[in-house]
Amino acid sequence: MALNAKWDELFGGAAPSGQPASMTLAGLPAEDRGGGGGGGGGGGDANLKAEEGPWHGAGKASGELRTSTTTSLTDLGTANEGVTGGTAGFDSSAALTEILGTWKTRLTAVRDECGRLESALKSAGRDFGERELDTQRKIAAEAPAPSQKKEG
């Protein structure tokens, strides 16, 4: 089945007869490829930009949280030194030991995940930044040269 026929079947003839099926992104018209001067992007608000800054900032925050969690793990261990000796004979001694273990497990998981996220978020920021620059270069290379105004 041809694409236009399939399009008609799926969307009830939304594509003009004899015209190829087309798509739009965020409601913006597709670029005019017929040699005319049609733009494809609309105004400046329609431009999609991926910047490194927010990703790097999120990665930095994850790194700071990792450091803070590492400090908390150390503090937790220090604060609980000798607890079992000082609470010998109390029913709460076993409960405190169990709670300490579960908190160490949870904090270790948080610390490790923050370390993983720090690297992943910073890497994503670098990748987006590089792709943005590459895309800008490609667009600039393919853009028609601005017309010269004739004096006279």
Contacts in CASP RR format, 6 or more apart in sequence:
PFRMAT RR
TARGET T0000
AUTHOR 0000-0000-0000
METHOD contacts of the structure
MODEL  1
MALNAKWDELFGGAAPSGQPASMTLAGLPAEDRGGGGGGGGGGGDANLKA
EEGPWHGAGKASGELRTSTTTSLTDLGTANEGVTGGTAGFDSSAALTEIL
GTWKTRLTAVRDECGRLESALKSAGRDFGERELDTQRKIAAEAPAPSQKK
EG
1 9 0 8 1.000
3 20 0 8 1.000
3 21 0 8 1.000
4 15 0 8 1.000
4 18 0 8 1.000
4 19 0 8 1.000
4 20 0 8 1.000
4 21 0 8 1.000
7 13 0 8 1.000
7 14 0 8 1.000
7 15 0 8 1.000
7 21 0 8 1.000
8 14 0 8 1.000
8 15 0 8 1.000
15 21 0 8 1.000
15 22 0 8 1.000
22 30 0 8 1.000
23 30 0 8 1.000
24 30 0 8 1.000
26 46 0 8 1.000
28 40 0 8 1.000
28 41 0 8 1.000
28 42 0 8 1.000
28 46 0 8 1.000
29 39 0 8 1.000
29 40 0 8 1.000
29 41 0 8 1.000
30 40 0 8 1.000
31 38 0 8 1.000
31 39 0 8 1.000
31 40 0 8 1.000
31 41 0 8 1.000
32 38 0 8 1.000
32 39 0 8 1.000
32 40 0 8 1.000
41 47 0 8 1.000
49 132 0 8 1.000
50 125 0 8 1.000
50 128 0 8 1.000
50 129 0 8 1.000
50 131 0 8 1.000
50 132 0 8 1.000
51 125 0 8 1.000
51 128 0 8 1.000
51 129 0 8 1.000
51 132 0 8 1.000
52 125 0 8 1.000
52 126 0 8 1.000
52 128 0 8 1.000
52 129 0 8 1.000
53 125 0 8 1.000
55 121 0 8 1.000
55 122 0 8 1.000
55 124 0 8 1.000
55 125 0 8 1.000
55 126 0 8 1.000
55 128 0 8 1.000
56 121 0 8 1.000
56 122 0 8 1.000
56 125 0 8 1.000
57 121 0 8 1.000
58 117 0 8 1.000
58 121 0 8 1.000
59 117 0 8 1.000
59 118 0 8 1.000
59 121 0 8 1.000
59 122 0 8 1.000
60 118 0 8 1.000
60 122 0 8 1.000
62 114 0 8 1.000
62 115 0 8 1.000
62 117 0 8 1.000
62 118 0 8 1.000
62 121 0 8 1.000
63 114 0 8 1.000
63 115 0 8 1.000
63 117 0 8 1.000
63 118 0 8 1.000
65 110 0 8 1.000
65 114 0 8 1.000
66 111 0 8 1.000
66 114 0 8 1.000
66 115 0 8 1.000
66 118 0 8 1.000
69 107 0 8 1.000
69 110 0 8 1.000
69 111 0 8 1.000
69 114 0 8 1.000
70 111 0 8 1.000
72 107 0 8 1.000
73 104 0 8 1.000
73 107 0 8 1.000
73 108 0 8 1.000
73 111 0 8 1.000
76 100 0 8 1.000
76 103 0 8 1.000
76 104 0 8 1.000
76 107 0 8 1.000
77 100 0 8 1.000
77 104 0 8 1.000
80 96 0 8 1.000
80 100 0 8 1.000
83 93 0 8 1.000
83 96 0 8 1.000
83 97 0 8 1.000
83 100 0 8 1.000
84 93 0 8 1.000
84 96 0 8 1.000
84 97 0 8 1.000
85 93 0 8 1.000
87 93 0 8 1.000
87 96 0 8 1.000
END
